[in-house]
Amino acid sequence: MPSNDEVREALRVVIDPELRRSIVDLGMVRSIEVFDNGKVEVVVSLTTAGCPIRNHFQTAVAKAAQEAGATKVSVAFDVLSDTEKGALQKKLGRGGSLPTGALAQVQNVICVGSGKGGVGKSTLTANLAAALAADGKRVGVLDADVWGYSIPRMLGLGAQRPKVSAERKILPLDAHSTSVMSIGFFVEEDSPVVWRGPMLHKALTQFLEDVAWGEQDYLLIDLPPGTGDVSMTLSQLLPQSRFVIVTTPQPAAQKVARRAAEMAGKFKLEIAGVIENMAGFTTPGGERFPIFGEGGGQLLADELDVPLLAKVPLTMPLREQADAGTPLVLADPDDPAAQAIRQAASGLVASSPVELPVMQAPAPAAAPKPAGASLPMA
């Protein structure tokens, strides 16, 4: 029959595939209880209740305990408290609300997401970044849509490759006064990226921590469709990021987009607002056609109790400038879509927390000098 310490030592072979550390070193082994008949009960603490690698821990812990001499193994799970998660972040070198190092000088992280593809997230991300930069903000863009990366094309960067600094940090490329990083810079043009969860997690962690983002007022992250590995990874790495939900007006898209909002809610992330894209098409003669319906964006914003940042209409120049590599807000600021996107950017700025200066109490007034001649000391 193994002792408690022997079981704990045996569990060091169980590695968290995402954090690349033993669950014992990470403090994820909550308790170990060994009974006289050789049965062992182990409680493992997870970072989230819906941990996608829970079955991995179940199998690996049972196998390790049996190899230590346990006749029967029972594995149970609970969830780390907020305090314990904070301690784990510090142990991993990610103290505070954002990872230390490269992101330490980023003031606001905005994730642009939706529950489905084809709603224009990348187009809006590129134009929001250009609008914020034109307003004098320091802006970075991370193209986290690993499978469908399109930010490099939309910002006119093509097949350029980033350089590495003397401090071995990846230097983001510059486009329209915006710092840009994408997986598209590291693969052959139009090559597919066929990766599973752990590889995605590692790549995104590098993009956040090994890129020299420098001082940025806003880092916009273009998420892939849905609520899969990438969204979960970013939610865990950036616990104080805010989400902008993009939807088209029809009820079907609005219902799917709500799932992305629910995912953000499960990770206790703030939703900054909703942007309704493709909100009607107006002909040169002034006739308007609501091709994708009406009101889905406002309905979603009302359900989530967040502001509707903008209703961006369908315009041909918005698509043309995305293909040309110049954001519409720069190429044609008077276009109706450009005006709506600038309105959304202004809404983000207005909703961003502002660090107020510390008010210091005025120094006490100096005592008045006595009038008259001074007397000699005795």
N, C-alpha and C positions, 0 to 999 in steps of 0.2 A: 504494500500500500504506500503510495507516494506521500510525501509531506507537502504542506502548503507551499513552502519555498521551492521545492522541486518542481511542482506544477508551474509556478510562476516563471521559473527559469526556463522550463520547456516551452512556454508560450512566447519566448523571445524570437522564436523562428517565424511567428505569425506577423507578416509585414502588411501594413496598409498600402495597397497598390497605388493609391493616389499620393500619399504623403511620403512614401518610400522609407518609412521608419517602423520599427517594431511597436506593436500595440502596448507592450510593457513600457518601453521608453516614452511613449506618447501619453502614458497615464490613462489609457482607455480600459484597462482591466479594473473594473470596479471592485469585485470581490471574488475570492476563491474559497470554497468550503469543501473539505474532504471528510467523508463519512467512513465508519469502521468497516463497511463492506466493500470499500474501494471505490465507491461512487464519488464523482467529483462534480460540483456545480460551479459554473463560472458565469459571472455577469460582466458583459462588455458594454461600455458606454460608446454610443455613436454620436456623430456631430449633428445628425438630423434624423428624425423618426423614419423618414422615407429613404434611408440610405440605400443606393442602388447596389452596393457591394455587401449587403448584409449576409447573403448566402455564402459568400466567400469566407467571411469570418466564422460563420456557423460550422462549416466543414473543416477549416484550418485549425480552429481552436479544439474541436473534438479530436482530431487526429493527433495534435501535439500532446494533449493530455493523456490519450491512450498510450502513446509511445513512452510517456513518463511512468506508466504503470497503472493508470486508472482502469477499472473494470467497466465502468459506465460513465458517460459524460453527458451532462445537461448544460446547454448554453442558453442563457437569457440575455436580453438587451434592455438598456435604458438610454436616455439621451443626456448629453452633457449640459449642465446649466450654463447660463450666459457668462458667469464668472469663470467657470472651468474652460469655456471656449476661449475667453480672453487670455487665460493662462497658457492654453495650447498655442494660441497665436504668437505669444511672446516667446515660447519655447522654439517655435519654428522661425523666429526672426521676423514676425509680422505684427509687432506690437502696435497698438492704436487702431484707429478705424480703417486705415489704409496700409498696405504693405510698406515697410520702411524702404529707404533707398530711392529708387527711381520715381516712385509715385508720391514721395513725401512732400513734393512741392506742387501737387495738383490740388486745386481748391474744390472743384466739383466734377464728379463722374456721372455722366448721363448715359444710360443704356437705352438705345432705340430698338424696340422689339414689337413683335406681333405674334399671334397664334398661328399664322399661315404665311405662305410666300406670295409674292406677286402684288403686294399692296404698296410698294414703293419705299421701303425702309431705307435702302441704300441711297436712293435719289434724295430723300429728305435729309438723311444724315450729312451727305456732301454739301447740300445747300444750307443747312442749318450751321454747319461749321464755317462756311464762307460768309454767311450773314453775321455771325458772332465776331469773326476776324475783322470784317469790314467795320464793325462797331468798336474796334479797338481792343477786343479781347484776345488773350493768348489762348490758342485753341489747338488741341491734338485730336486726331481721329484714329481709332483702332478698328480695323476691319476684322471682326471676330466671326464673320460668316465664312467659316473655313471652307465649306463645300461650294459655296456660290459667291466667292470673292469678286467684287466688282468696283470697289472704291478706287483702286488704282486707275482704271479706265475713266471713271467719272471725274477724276481730278487731273486727268491728263498726264499720268506718270508712266504709263506704258510698262516696259520690261526693265526699268532701272533697278539697280541693286543697292541696298543701304551699305554704308561703311561701318567700321568698328572703331571706337575711340581708343585712346591710350589706356583708359581705365577698363577696357574690354566691355564696353557698353555699346549696344547697337544704336546707331544714329538714325532717327527717323528721317524720311525724305520730306522735303518742303514743297508744298503746292498751294499757291494762292494764299500765302502767309499762314499756312496750316501745316503742323507736323503730322505725318501720316505713316502708319505701319500696317502691313497686311501680309498674310501668308503668300499672297500673289507675288511678293518680291523674292521669294525663295524657291519657287518652282518654275518649271518651264511654262511659258505662256499657254493658256488654255488647257493645261494638264489637270486631271482630276486629283483631288486629295482623298485618299481612301484610308481613313484613320478610325480607330476605335477610341472609346472614352479615355483611357489612361494617356494616350498620346496627345489627344486634344487638351487634356488638363495640363500636361507638361508644356505644350506649345503656348497656351494662353498665359500660364504662369510666367514664362520667359518674356512674353510680350509686355506683361505688366511690370516685371521687376528687372529685366535685363535690357530694357530700352531706355535710353537717356531722354526721357520726356522733358526734363527740366521744369521750369516754372510755367504752369499752365493754369489759366482761369477755368477752362472747361476741357475735359477729355470725353469726347463722344465715342461710344462703342456701338458699332453696327452689329446687332445680334443676328444669328441665323433664325429661320422660321421655327416655330414650335417652342417646346419647353423641355428640351433634351439636355444632353451632357454639357454643352457649352453654357447655356443659361444657368444651369445649376452651379457649375464651376465658378462663373463670374459672381454669382450671388453669394457664394461662400467666401471668395477672395476679397470682395468689395462690399462689406456689410453696410456701408453708408452711401452706396450709389443710389441714384434715383432713376426711375423708369419713365420713359415716354412711350405710350402705347399708340401704334399706328393702325388704323382701320380704314376700310372703305365704307361707303354709306349703307350698303345693303345689310339686312338683318343677319344673313348667313355669316358674313365676315365679322360682324360685330360680336356675334356669339362666340366665334372662335378666338377673337382677340381677347375676350374676357378671360380665357384660360390663361393667357400670359399674365394678365393682371392677378389672377388667383395664385399663380406660381410666385409672383413677387410678394404677395401677401403672406404666403407660407414662410418665406424667408424674412418677413418683417421689413421689407424694403418699401420706401416711399414711392408713390406714383406721382410724378410731377404734373402729368396731364395727358390729354388725348389729342392726337392730330387726325383729322378726317381727310384722307387723300382721295383724289378723283371725285371731288364733290361737284359734279355737273360739268357740262361742256357748253360753252357759249360760242355761237357761230359769229363770223365777221359781221353779219347783219344784226347781231344783238339777240337772236333767239337762243334760249337756253334749254338744254336737254339733260335731265337728271338720269344719265345712262345707268348708273349703279344704284339708283334709288335715292332716298332722302332720309336724313335724320339719324343714321346709325351712330355717327360720332357723338352727337349730343346725347343720345340715349345711353351710350356707354359711359360717357363722362358723368351723367346724372346718377347712373347705377353705382359708380365708383366714388361719387362725391368728390370729383376733381375737376379742374377747369378744362374746357375745350380750348386748346391753345390756338387752333386755326382750322379753317376749312379750305383746303388747297384744291382749286379747280383743275380740271383736265385742260392742258394747253399743249399745243404742238411744240413750242419752243422749250418747254420743260424737258421733254423727251429728247429733242434735238441737241440741246446743250449737254445733257448727260452723256450722249454718244460722242460729242465733240471734245469732252474733257474740260469744259469751262462751266462752273455752276451758273444757273440762270440768274441768281440774285446779283451776280457780277456782270453778266453779259447783257441783261435786259431788266434792270431794276423796276421798270414800270409794268412789266407783265403781271397780270392778276395773280398767277401762281407765285411769282417772286414776292409780291406784296404780302401774300398770305404767309409765306415762309418767314419773312422778316418779322411779321407779327408774332409767329410762334417763337422765334428767337428772343424777341423782346419779353414774351411771357416767361421764358426760362430764366432770363436775367432777373426779372422782377420777383420770381419765386425762389431765387437762390439765396441762401443765408448769407448775411453780411456781418463780418466781424466789426463790431463797433469799437471805436477808440476808448481807451480807459480814461475816465475823467478823474483828474487829480484835484484835490482840494487846494484852493489858493493858499500861498504861504502867508502866515500872519503878518500884519503890517508892523513895520519897525516902530519901536517906541519913540515918541518925539524927543528930540534933544532938549535938554534944559536950557532955558534962556538965561542970559546974564553972564558975568565973568566967573571963571572957575576959581575956587579957593585953593591956596597952597596947602599941601599936606602938612600935618603937624609933625 
